[in-house]
Amino acid sequence: MKQICRISIVLVVALFVSACGASPAVPTINAVDVQSTAVAAALTTVAQTQAAIPTETPLPPTETPTETTLPTDTPQLLPTVALAATFTPVAQNTVDPCSTRILASSPRGRETTIHIINTVKSQVTVSLYLNETASWGECGYRSYVLAPRDSVLITDLVQGCYDLWAFNSDPENLVNAYGAGCINNPDKWTFEISTGNIKFFGP
């Protein structure tokens, strides 16, 4: 009886020791199973990634412009009218013959005398122009060069209206003057030249 108790105690102790001191058995993993699991996980990830990509929506087709021909207006024929063209000759511009004519040395008309006086301290050129006279049709230019403070007395002129220009290129006594006057008797008439103007006065 004591021996059975001893055996029982020994068995209990052995069971206790084996339960506490022994390390648990490590499960063994097959390499093929590990590889299959990894491939399955990779395929799952790829499938999830493809499912997450948005689907490409095609763009609507662009409208191709079509060329529409515009309606053409057909002009109506109007009745023709025969017109007789009349041409009026246009008068050509005629040059005044007095503008280029030299006044004759003995013009026709009633005689008079003109005195031209240069009061400037410089030589001047004088251009004397006779406007066309009503009775005789005389007209034209004459030119004179007057020394400083010089004068000229002209006795072969006729009564009428005269224009007189005086000019020079002397910068110290520059002359650019104009004067005019009409003569209606045989007495002496005077044109007096200064730097700025020309005075005209009768006898």
C-alpha positions in Angstrom: 0.0 0.0 0.0 2.8 2.3 0.9 4.5 1.3 -2.3 1.5 2.3 -4.4 1.4 5.7 -2.6 5.0 6.2 -3.4 4.5 5.3 -7.1 1.6 7.7 -7.2 3.6 10.5 -5.7 6.4 9.8 -8.1 4.0 9.9 -11.1 2.4 13.1 -9.9 5.8 14.7 -9.4 7.0 13.5 -12.9 3.9 14.9 -14.5 4.3 18.2 -12.7 8.0 18.4 -13.7 7.2 17.5 -17.3 4.4 20.0 -17.4 6.5 23.0 -16.1 10.0 22.4 -17.2 9.6 21.1 -20.7 9.6 23.6 -23.6 6.6 23.5 -26.0 7.1 21.9 -29.3 7.9 24.3 -32.2 5.6 23.8 -35.1 7.4 23.2 -38.4 6.4 25.4 -41.5 6.6 24.0 -44.9 8.6 26.3 -47.4 6.1 25.7 -50.2 3.3 26.9 -47.9 5.2 30.1 -47.2 5.9 30.8 -50.9 2.2 30.2 -51.8 1.1 32.6 -49.0 3.5 35.3 -50.2 2.3 35.0 -53.9 -1.3 35.2 -52.8 -0.7 38.3 -50.7 1.1 40.0 -53.7 -1.7 39.2 -56.1 -4.2 40.6 -53.6 -2.2 43.8 -53.4 -2.0 44.2 -57.2 -5.7 43.5 -57.5 -6.5 46.1 -54.9 -4.2 48.7 -56.6 -5.8 48.1 -60.0 -9.2 48.5 -58.5 -8.2 51.8 -57.0 -7.1 53.4 -60.3 -10.0 55.5 -61.8 -11.3 54.3 -65.1 -10.4 56.6 -68.1 -13.5 58.4 -69.4 -13.3 59.0 -73.1 -13.6 62.7 -74.3 -16.7 63.6 -76.2 -16.0 63.8 -79.9 -15.1 67.3 -81.3 -17.6 68.9 -83.6 -16.2 69.0 -87.1 -17.3 72.3 -88.8 -19.2 71.9 -91.9 -18.9 74.5 -94.7 -22.3 75.9 -95.5 -22.4 77.8 -98.7 -24.1 81.2 -98.5 -27.0 82.0 -100.7 -25.9 84.0 -103.8 -27.8 87.0 -104.9 -28.6 86.9 -108.6 -28.6 90.5 -109.7 -31.6 91.5 -111.8 -30.9 93.0 -115.1 -31.9 96.6 -115.4 -33.1 98.2 -118.6 -30.3 99.9 -120.5 -30.7 103.5 -121.5 -28.7 104.9 -124.3 -26.9 108.1 -123.2 -25.3 110.5 -125.5 -22.0 111.6 -123.9 -21.3 115.3 -124.4 -17.8 116.6 -123.6 -17.2 120.2 -122.7 -13.6 121.2 -123.3 -12.0 122.4 -120.1 -10.1 125.6 -120.4 -6.4 125.1 -119.8 -4.6 127.2 -117.3 -3.1 130.1 -119.2 0.0 131.8 -118.0 -0.3 135.6 -117.6 2.0 137.0 -120.3 2.7 140.0 -118.0 4.3 137.8 -115.4 7.2 136.9 -117.7 7.3 140.0 -120.0 10.1 142.5 -119.9 8.7 146.0 -120.0 9.6 147.7 -123.3 12.0 150.7 -123.3 9.3 152.9 -124.9 6.0 151.5 -123.8 2.8 152.9 -125.3 0.7 155.2 -123.1 0.7 158.5 -121.4 4.2 159.3 -120.2 5.3 159.9 -116.6 8.5 159.9 -114.5 9.4 157.7 -111.6 12.2 158.3 -109.1 13.5 155.4 -107.0 15.6 156.3 -104.0 17.7 153.8 -101.9 18.1 155.1 -98.4 19.9 152.0 -97.1 23.7 151.8 -96.5 23.8 148.7 -98.8 23.3 147.9 -102.4 19.8 146.7 -103.3 18.2 145.1 -106.3 14.8 146.6 -107.4 12.1 144.9 -109.4 9.6 147.3 -110.9 6.3 145.8 -112.3 3.7 147.6 -114.4 0.3 146.1 -114.2 -1.5 145.9 -117.5 -2.8 149.2 -118.7 -6.4 149.4 -119.8 -6.0 151.5 -122.8 -2.7 150.2 -124.3 -2.3 146.7 -122.9 1.3 147.5 -121.7 2.7 145.4 -118.8 5.9 143.7 -117.6 9.0 144.0 -115.4 12.2 146.0 -115.2 15.1 145.5 -112.8 17.6 148.0 -111.4 20.6 147.7 -109.1 21.1 150.7 -106.8 24.3 151.4 -104.9 24.1 152.4 -101.2 22.1 155.6 -100.8 21.8 155.9 -104.6 18.8 156.6 -106.8 17.6 156.3 -110.3 15.3 158.6 -112.3 13.2 156.8 -115.0 11.7 159.0 -117.7 10.4 156.5 -120.2 7.6 155.0 -118.2 3.8 155.3 -118.7 1.0 156.1 -116.3 -0.5 153.1 -114.6 -0.3 151.0 -111.4 3.2 149.8 -110.3 4.5 147.2 -107.8 8.0 147.5 -106.5 10.2 145.0 -104.6 13.6 145.7 -103.1 15.9 143.1 -101.6 19.6 142.2 -100.9 21.6 139.7 -99.0 23.6 142.0 -96.7 23.2 140.6 -93.1 24.0 144.0 -91.6 21.5 146.0 -93.7 19.1 143.3 -94.9 16.4 144.6 -97.2 13.2 142.8 -98.1 10.6 145.4 -98.9 7.5 145.9 -101.0 5.5 148.9 -102.1 2.8 149.8 -104.7 1.2 152.8 -106.1 -0.9 154.1 -109.1 0.3 157.1 -111.2 -2.3 159.2 -113.0 -0.3 162.3 -114.3 3.0 163.1 -116.0 4.7 164.5 -112.9 7.5 162.8 -111.0 6.4 160.1 -108.6 8.7 158.6 -105.9 9.4 155.2 -104.4 11.6 155.5 -101.3 13.3 152.2 -100.1 14.2 151.4 -96.5 15.1 148.1 -94.8 11.5 147.3 -93.9 9.2 149.0 -96.4 8.9 151.1 -99.5 7.1 154.5 -99.4 5.2 155.8 -102.4 4.3 159.4 -102.8 3.4 161.8 -105.6 4.7 165.2 -106.7 
